[in-house]
Amino acid sequence: MGSVGAKEVPVLLTADGRRIDGRRLDELRPIRIQAGALHQADGSAFVEWGANKVMAAVYGPREVHPRHLQQNNKAVIQCRYNMAAFSVDERKRPGLDRRSQEISKVIGEAFESVVFAEEFPRTSIDVYIEVLQANAGTRCAGVVAASVALADAGIPMVDLLPSVAVGKIGGAIALDLKKEEDNFGEADLPMALVPQSGRLVLLQMEGHMTEAELAQALDLGVKGCRSIHETMKQALRDRYSVAPLAGGSA
Amino acid sequence: MSGEVSAEIRTSHILDLAADGKRLDGRGPDEYRKITVEPGFVVTADGSALVRIGDTAVLAGIKLEPGKPFADTPNAGVLTTNAELIPLSNPTFEPGPPQPGAIEVSRVVDRAIRAAETIDLTRLCVTPGEKSWVCYTDIHVLDHSGNLIDAALLAAVSALAHATMPAKRFGIAEADYPLEVQHVPIECTFVRLGDAIVVDPTFDEERAAQGRITIATDETGRVVAMQKGLIGAFSPDDVKGVVRRAFVHGDRLRGLATGGAR
């Protein structure tokens, strides 16, 4: 989108259904998740997803700053999604722009929908997401990283929160857009799924889709989220599983 | 505080009613409050509209000025949308820099206007790479009684549809001419109240809501923007259901946005 007067549009989808990087329409980019990537944070995770590199840290439950945000019956979840100045082709001015503030809001609300915040009244759970290298789908990579970081911090939640964007390229619905597909595609629909309930707690969309395409996109996104959910669980198992004791019996 | 206690009582009452398919103001789950659109409310603006949805009042004003196109879009004009939730409109708003709520309203409205290609931006170009029109849409929330997003987009689109290009004033053309609107996006917002999903929430219903979802559609049958907000969740089937409802409402509300436009 935003392609008014833009340069040449690349071929996003070949006749035999292959994308720029050779993926099929329902294929994810490779995802690597490392739980517990930082030492100072109470929980953390590093996600490499295609050419995205995103770090997330969780602090808390701890004292609320600023004080007036404190709630007597539950923890507040304060989320900050930020992009490093060097994370995009053209240097981004440091600090939270309006896009980052909106994304921080919807991601924070998504986590408030799954965290048992009432267990920690008068505290804050601070979720920090730093995009170090961006290649489309950074908010989804941020949700995945932050979700694993929350689990790493031992925060009780209904479930992990897998997230992915579905889009439309060359007239077809496609999973997990990369940068060129996002820039020149016809729609972008990021979502986050609560696997246990099958419900979405983050959902945005921009572009053009018919009602039927939208239904198809939702179904494809849910499928993608379920696959990412497995990768997230594996990352936590990798961090916390211990080798069985030698000679121990089952 | 007594305010908090009465709000909690009200919330539980709203949820109890919703379980029986009822609402505090007697509306059905799929019923909007009364909507009025008053284009040309502010004559100092190049286009304006005051929209009321029930007790909610939102004023949008357009200002058009010559400026410079962005380097990566030399043949297009510039569109900016800003929303202010001023302290006049609700006891919970404080003065200061825009809060996340205001930023969300302006970004969700902006997204719908942009994605629907409401304005053909190439027609705002004067000299490629050098000079183009900048179209500022400023949204002032006057009375926040719920469902700001729908009211804000309706006001913005109506203001655009009734706007005049001040070409004579800036020496760009011999005479002023109307700004052309090619598509009309309409946003419909729903909130979850228990198992019910109701359209056009009031302020109290938003406070009681377990999730909010906005769907923007245009007259060509396209969904052009969506936004889920607040704490809560929707199943894919819930989303498909509200998309269908948004198309029906959109077709009805579109005439209000353009009504009386040249």
Interface residues (C-beta under 8 A of the other chain):
Chain A: M1 G2 V4 G5 A6 R98 R99 Q101 E102 S104 K105 V106 E109 E112 S113 L189 V194 S197 G198 R199 L200 V201 L202 L203 Q204 M205 E206 G207 H208 M209 T210 E211 L214 A215 L218 D219 V222
Chain B: D72 T73 P74 N75 A76 P98 P100 G101 I103 E104 S106 R107 R111 R114 A115 L121 T122 G211 I213 G221 R222 V223 V224 A225 M226 Q227 K228 G229 L230 I231 G232 A233 F234 S235 P236 D238 V239 K240 V243 R244 F247
